[in-house]
Amino acid sequence: MALPLKIGILSFTAVRKRATREDLMLKRAAQARGHKTRIFLTKHFQFTFDTTSLGLLYRNTVFSQPDVMIVRPSILSDIDLQLSIVKQLQLMNVPVVNHYLPIARAKNKIRTVQILSHQKIPIPRTVVVHNIEYLDSVIDQLGSFPLILKLAQGSFGNGVSIIESRRSLKSMIDLIIASDFAKNNHFLIQEYVREAKGKDIRVFVVGGKIVAAMERRAKRGEFRANFHHGGSVAITDLTEAERVLALQATRVIGLDVAGVDIIRTAEGPKVLEVNSNPGLDGITMATGINVADHIIQYAEKVVKRKKWLIEKETVVMAA
């Protein structure tokens, strides 16, 4: 492949902020491989439409299309609205990693568990509820406390709580319903897996291959094992069942780059979540593997495949 490529990194960072540390990790990895790289902040885009074409402006000038755009969708609300920029890029034939639809699936926890369950991929027992009136029935279905309460939209462990009693569950949902964030949101209530002891496994999948895996352990007094909530991380070996599970979960959601969270239970491994915006810090620190470089290498393959398809189509048309 001719070098350098023009690689874009699409950052959904908050309006007040600049590029994140992990955006910069990807940029450095791309530059180390000789590519021209630019971080694009979604807040600076404008869509343009007329009767014959569509396009983009960036910082009020015509958008110079990269060869490939790596998407970092750090978004928690208005998912479909915010992802419209990814759809616009796809309509303009810009290769993206990840695509719009798989990101939307992963960002909606209800859609994720629907797909995983339909594909017979094991997950913790889960009930989705929107009305507090039915909580007693939910509790009866899931059994004894504690239980895990999740919002349908959330990331990095945000919107996840452990609930110790029936009264606490009702109080927590009342509090969430009263907040603006939970408007039109649904609640996922899951069984708590005691034997996991505050640990889970993050498996990093890139282009259909496992490139790294780590064990995450919750800090004392915390049940969430997320690195961003102070959890400790360490390299781990995966069983064959865990490897198969991570690859299956990534494939059915449709992601090119994914962080699959797996919990070890007495019944075997189960998928907790499939993340379209997996963090790079913890996995790099735990394993010593340059995961950002793996993502850049995959982006190179995406561009190569697009060029091959264009050349193939040209040959067919000329025949």
N, C-alpha and C positions, 0 to 999 in steps of 0.2 A: 504494500500500500504506500502511495506517495505521502510523504510527510512534509510539513506539518499539516494536521487537520485544524479546522476551526471548531473548537469544542466550547459549547455554552453550558453554563450551570444556572439553572432557573431557581432562584431563591425566593421563598414565600415568607421571608423574615418580616417581622412587624414593621409598620410604617416608620416608627421612630428609630429603627435600628439599621445597621449596615449588614454586610454579609456575616454569616455565622462562622465559627471556628471550623465547622465541618465542611462548609462551602469552600473555605480556604484550603482545607486538606485535599479536597478534590482538585482544586486549581493547581496546587503545587505538584500533585501526582501527574496531572496532564502536562504541565510544563516540563517536568523531569523526563517525559517521553518525547519532548520536542514539539509539542502542540501549542498553537496559539489559543489562549483560553481567556474567556471573559465571564464574569458573574453578572447575570441579569436579575434585577430586583423587580418583582411583579408590579410594585407600586408605580413604576415609571412607564408601563405599557398603555397604549391606546389602540383599540381595534378600529379598523377602517373597513367600510362596506360600500359597494355600489352595485349596480345591476349586473355587472360582468365579473367582478373580482372581489377578493377580500384580502386584507393585509394587516400589518401591524406598524405602529410607530413606537419608537423607544426614545425616551427623553425628547419627544416632539420632533424626531427626525425619522426617516424611513429605516425600518429595522433591517439590519444586515444579517441575513440568515446564516447560522452556523451549519457545519456539516452534521452535527448531532447536538441535541440538548439533553442534559442530564437534569432530571426534575427532583427537587428536594421539597416535597409538599408538607411543610410544617404548619398544617392548618387544622383547626379543631371545630370550626363552625362554618355555615354557609358553604359547605363542601362543593356542591355542584356549581355554584356561582363562581367561586374562586378558581375552580379547575377549568373554567372556560378558556383560560389562556393556553392550557395544554391542548385542549380540543382545537383551538385556533391554529396552533403550530402544526398539529396533525393534518388539518385541512389544507395547510400550505405545503404539505409534503416534507416537513422537517422531521427527521427521525428523532424520536423521544425515548428516553429511558427513565421512568416507566411511562406506559400509556395512560390516557385519561380514564378509561373504564376500569382497569384493574386497580388504579389508585382509589377510585370512587368506591369500589367494592371493599377494599381494605379499610378505608376510612369509616365505613358504616359497619359497626360491630354486629348488628343484626344480620346484614347481608352476608357478612363473613361466616357467621355460624350457620346460616341457611345453606350456604354452598358447601361448607365442610361436612355438615350433617348429611346433606343429600348425597355427597360423594362417599359416605361411610367412613369418613376420617374421624377418629375418636377425639372427642372434646369433653370437658367437664359438663355434667348435667346442668342445663341452662333453661330458665324460663324468662320470657320477655313480657313485660307488663307496662301499661300506660296509665292504668287507673288504680289508685290505692285501694279501691273497694275490693279488689280480688287478692290482696296480699295474703290473707289467711290460707286461701287455696294454694297459693304459690309455696308458702312455707311448708304446708303438708306434703306437697310434691317433692320438695328438695330435702326434707328431713331436718335433722338437728342443726342448731347453730354451732359455730358461726357460719355466716353466709357471706358471699362476695357480691357487692353491688357495683354495677358499672353503668355509666352513661353510654348511649349508642355511639357517641362521637367523643373521642378522647385519645390522648397519646402520651408517651413517656410516663405512664402510670397516673396521669391526671384523670379525674372523674372516676376513680376506683376506690372503694371503701370496704373495710371489713366490718361486718355487723354482728354483734354478740347476742342480741335479743330481739324478740318481736316488737317490743316498744321502741327500741333503738331504730329498727328498720322503718317503722312508720314515721318516726320523728325525722329521720334523715331524708326520706322521700318528701315529706312536707316542706322541709327546708330547701331542698333542691327545686321543687316545683315553684316555690316563691321567688327563685332567682331568675334573672333574664336568660342565663345560659341554658336553662333546661326547658325553655319554651319549645313546644313541638318535639321534645326529646322523649325517647323511650328508655326504660330501665331494663338491664339484663341482670338477673339474679342467678348466681351460680353456686354450686356446691363448693365448700372449702375442703381442699385436700390436705388433711393433717399430716400424712406421711411425707409430704414434700418438705416440711419443716422450713418454710420461707425461702426455698430455693427453686430456681427454674433454669432452663437452658436456652440461650439465644443461639440460633443457627443462622449464619449469614449465607444466603444463596445468591449467586450472580450467574446469569445466563444458563440456568439449569444445572449448575454445579455448586456443591458446598465448598466454600473457600475458607471458612473459619467457624469455630464454635467455642462458646464459653459458658461456664456456670456462673450464675448470678445468685448471690446470697444477700438477703435483706439484713440491714443493720439492726442492732438491738432495739427493740421497741417498735419496729416497723415491719409490716407484712409484705410490702412491695419490694421486689428484688431489683427494681430498675436502678441502673447506674446513676441516673439523674436524681434519684432520691437517696443517694448515699450508700447504695448497695455495693458490696465488694464483688470483684470479678476475678475469675481464674480460668485458665485453659482447661478443657475437658475433652475426654474421648467419648464419641458417640457410639451407641450400639447400632447394629444394622437396622433394627426397627425404627430407631430415631432418625437415622439418615433417610430411610424410605419415607417416613412421615413428613419430614421437612420438605423434601422434594415434591411429594404429592400435594401438600398444602400450597406451596408456591405455584405449582402448575395449575391447579384448579381455580385459584384466584386470578392467575394470568400475569403475574409480575415477572419482570426481568431481574430486578434487584429486590430482595426481600429479607427481612429479619423475622424468622419464625420462632416464636416462644413456645417451648415444650415443657411440660411438667411430668415428672416421674411419679406414677401412682401405683398402687397395689395391683391395678388391672392392666398395667403397661403404660407406655407414654401416651400423652394426650396433648393436643394443640390448644394453647391458650389464646394466641393471637397471631395474625400474619400482618406484618408492618411494611408499609410502602415507603417509609422514611426512616429506616433503621439508623440509629446512631453509630458513628464511626469511632468515637473516642474510646469507649469501654472495650470494644472488641479488639481494637489495635493494641491497647495497653495490656489486655489479658493474654493475647496470643503472640504478640510481636509480628503479626502478619499485616502487611500494608494493604488493607482491604480497599482503600481508595484507588490503589493502582490496579487492582482486579476490576474495579468498576470502569476505569478508563480503558483497560484492555478490551473489555466487553463492548464499550462504546465504539472502539475501533472496528470491531467485528460487525457491528450494526451498520456502520458506514460502508464497509466492504461489501456486505450482503446487498445493500441498496444499489451500489454501483454495479454489482453483478446482475441484479434483476433488470436494471435499466439496459445494460449491454445485451442481455438475453432477449429482452423485448424488442430492441432495435434490430437484432439479427432476424427474429421471427417476422417482423414487419417488412424487412428487406427481401425475405425469401420469396 
